[in-house]
Each structure stands twice: as structure tokens, then as C-alpha cells.
């Protein structure tokens, strides 16, 4: 699995650009993915904040993660423009009958595939060696372009999860 997503992130956006990541409850089918990309392109080309054009970017990564980005150097993203982005994500949810707002499901790269894991199953996954400190985790809580480039795909041991499972890793399950 090629995990080099960085070359698809626009160079001309400020490192402080705001980022939102929406993880899908399943992999989009190819035909759906093409539609999602078209919807995102249409949305960002018309994204406004108080009448000013938002320099926006939207893309589907790994067939399962919608990334929206707004460079606020020219026009800040306010409540209404943020609401419009949430609205488009909810439309995608309805159209494809998926969940894009479940923050209780974690994503990892396991055996060269994106694998989803309910947070409640994290300890089980560690205890049974499905994931360990070196497993690659999708850190969907990044909020800027800089963080997206540096901290989106990281080893579990470098994420907030390390505190949650540290007791298991310390006891020798690595």
C-alpha cells in the first residue's frame, strides 16, 4: 500500500491552513469515490465565507478519508462557512449511506490495508497483537496542514493512543 499522500496536498496553502478529516465507516466503491471527489471539487470551488471566496481544498484519501482544507490567509472560515462544509459531508453520508462522524472508530494500516477498529476493542487488539506500538495509526485529530503533513499517519507509540494502551506495551506486548 502506497501511503505517500503528501504529494497530493497543495503546496500553495499556508502551513497554518485549517484541516478537517472525516473517516468513512467503509471503503468507498470506485464509482462512489469518483462522485465524492466531484462533490468535493464542486464544494471547494464555491466555498464562501461572508461573501469572500475561501481558498479550499478537498480530496478523498485511501478511498476512505475525506480531507477538507481552508487556507485562511485571505479569507477566514467562520461559523457559516464551517457549517456549509459540515452540510456537504452530511450530504455525502446520506447519498452513500455511510457514517463520517463516528469518532469512536480508529483506523490503522494493518497488512497493507486500512483497518477500522472500534475504540472499545483497542485493548483486545493490543493484547492479541493485531496492533502494537509500531502500527501505523490515522491521527484524524490533526487540525492544520502542517500537522496533516507531519502527524496524520504515525506509529501508535507517537499518538494519543500510547497513553491509553501504555500499560499493555510496558508489560511486553510490543
C-alpha positions as CSV (number, residue, x, y, z in Angstrom):
1,X,0.0,0.0,0.0
2,X,1.4,3.4,-1.0
3,X,1.0,5.7,1.9
4,X,2.6,8.7,0.3
5,X,-0.3,11.2,0.4
6,X,1.8,14.3,1.0
7,X,2.4,14.9,-2.7
8,X,-1.4,15.4,-3.2
9,X,-1.5,18.3,-0.6
10,X,-1.4,21.7,-2.3
11,X,2.0,23.5,-1.9
12,X,0.4,26.9,-2.2
13,X,-1.6,26.6,1.1
14,X,-0.2,28.1,4.3
15,X,1.1,25.5,6.9
16,X,-1.5,27.0,9.3
17,X,-4.4,26.2,6.9
18,X,-7.2,24.6,8.8
19,X,-7.9,20.9,8.2
20,X,-10.8,18.6,8.9
21,X,-10.7,14.8,8.4
22,X,-13.8,12.7,8.0
23,X,-13.2,8.9,8.3
24,X,-15.7,6.8,6.4
25,X,-17.2,3.7,8.0
26,X,-16.3,1.8,4.9
27,X,-14.2,2.0,1.8
28,X,-16.0,3.9,-1.0
29,X,-16.5,1.9,-4.1
30,X,-14.7,3.3,-7.1
31,X,-17.8,4.8,-8.7
32,X,-18.7,6.4,-5.3
33,X,-15.1,7.7,-4.8
34,X,-15.3,9.4,-8.2
35,X,-18.6,11.0,-7.2
36,X,-17.2,12.1,-3.8
37,X,-14.2,13.7,-5.4
38,X,-16.6,15.6,-7.8
39,X,-18.8,16.7,-4.9
40,X,-15.7,18.0,-3.0
41,X,-14.3,19.7,-6.1
42,X,-17.7,21.5,-6.7
43,X,-17.9,22.4,-3.0
44,X,-14.4,23.9,-2.6
45,X,-14.7,25.8,-5.9
46,X,-17.8,27.6,-4.5
47,X,-16.8,27.8,-0.8
48,X,-17.5,31.2,0.7
49,X,-17.1,33.0,4.0
50,X,-19.1,36.2,4.4
51,X,-19.1,36.5,0.6
52,X,-15.4,36.1,0.2
53,X,-14.0,33.1,-1.6
54,X,-12.3,30.6,0.7
55,X,-9.2,29.1,-0.8
56,X,-10.3,25.5,-0.2
57,X,-9.1,22.0,-1.0
58,X,-10.9,18.7,-0.7
59,X,-9.8,15.2,-1.5
60,X,-10.6,11.6,-0.8
61,X,-7.5,9.7,0.5
62,X,-7.1,5.9,0.7
63,X,-10.7,5.6,-0.6
64,X,-11.9,6.2,2.9
65,X,-10.8,9.6,4.3
66,X,-12.3,13.0,3.2
67,X,-9.8,15.8,3.9
68,X,-11.0,19.4,3.7
69,X,-8.6,22.2,4.0
70,X,-9.1,26.0,4.1
71,X,-6.2,28.5,3.8
72,X,-7.3,31.4,5.9
73,X,-4.6,33.8,4.8
74,X,-7.0,35.6,2.5
75,X,-10.5,34.8,4.0
76,X,-11.1,33.3,7.4
77,X,-13.5,30.4,7.8
78,X,-16.3,31.4,10.1
79,X,-19.4,29.6,11.6
80,X,-21.5,29.7,8.4
81,X,-18.7,28.6,6.1
82,X,-17.8,25.8,8.5
83,X,-21.5,24.8,8.7
84,X,-21.6,24.6,4.9
85,X,-18.6,22.2,4.9
86,X,-20.4,20.0,7.6
87,X,-23.5,20.2,5.5
88,X,-21.7,18.8,2.4
89,X,-20.2,16.0,4.5
90,X,-23.7,15.1,5.8
91,X,-25.0,15.1,2.2
92,X,-22.2,12.6,1.3
93,X,-23.3,10.5,4.3
94,X,-26.9,10.3,3.1
95,X,-26.0,9.8,-0.6
96,X,-23.8,6.8,0.1
97,X,-25.4,5.5,3.4
98,X,-22.1,5.8,5.3
99,X,-21.0,7.3,8.7
100,X,-18.4,10.1,8.5
101,X,-18.8,11.4,12.0
102,X,-18.1,8.4,14.2
103,X,-15.0,9.4,16.3
104,X,-15.2,6.1,18.3
105,X,-13.7,4.1,15.4
106,X,-10.0,4.1,14.9
107,X,-8.1,3.4,11.7
108,X,-4.8,1.7,11.2
109,X,-2.7,0.3,8.4
110,X,-2.5,-3.4,9.0
111,X,-1.2,-5.9,6.5
112,X,-1.1,-3.2,3.8
113,X,-4.8,-2.2,4.2
114,X,-6.8,0.3,6.1
115,X,-8.4,-1.5,9.0
116,X,-11.1,0.0,11.3
117,X,-11.2,-0.8,14.9
118,X,-13.9,0.3,17.5
119,X,-12.2,2.1,20.4
120,X,-13.8,-0.4,22.7
121,X,-11.7,-3.2,21.0
122,X,-8.4,-1.4,21.4
123,X,-7.1,-3.4,24.4
124,X,-8.2,-6.6,22.8
125,X,-6.3,-5.7,19.6
126,X,-3.2,-4.9,21.5
127,X,-3.4,-8.0,23.7
128,X,-3.8,-10.2,20.7
129,X,-1.0,-8.5,18.7
130,X,-3.2,-7.1,16.0
131,X,-1.7,-3.7,16.6
132,X,1.4,-2.7,18.5
133,X,3.5,0.5,19.2
134,X,4.8,0.4,15.6
135,X,1.5,0.0,13.9
136,X,0.6,3.0,11.7
137,X,-2.4,5.0,13.1
138,X,-4.5,7.5,11.3
139,X,-4.4,10.5,13.6
140,X,-7.6,12.2,12.4
141,X,-7.4,14.9,15.1
142,X,-4.9,16.9,13.1
143,X,-6.1,20.5,12.6
144,X,-3.6,22.2,10.3
145,X,-1.8,21.5,7.0
146,X,1.5,21.3,8.9
147,X,0.0,18.6,11.3
148,X,-1.5,16.8,8.3
149,X,1.9,16.5,6.6
150,X,3.8,15.6,9.8
151,X,1.4,13.8,12.1
152,X,-1.5,12.2,10.2
153,X,0.0,8.8,9.7
154,X,2.1,8.0,12.8
155,X,3.1,5.0,14.8
156,X,0.7,4.2,17.7
157,X,3.5,4.9,20.2
158,X,3.7,8.5,19.0
159,X,-0.1,9.1,19.2
160,X,-2.5,9.9,22.0
161,X,-3.3,6.2,22.0
162,X,0.0,5.4,23.6
163,X,-1.2,6.7,26.9
164,X,-4.4,4.6,26.6
165,X,-2.5,1.4,25.9
166,X,0.8,2.2,27.6
167,X,0.2,-0.3,30.4
168,X,-0.1,-3.1,27.8
169,X,3.0,-2.0,25.9
170,X,5.1,-1.7,29.0
171,X,4.1,-5.3,30.1
172,X,5.9,-6.6,27.0
173,X,3.2,-6.6,24.3
174,X,5.1,-4.7,21.6
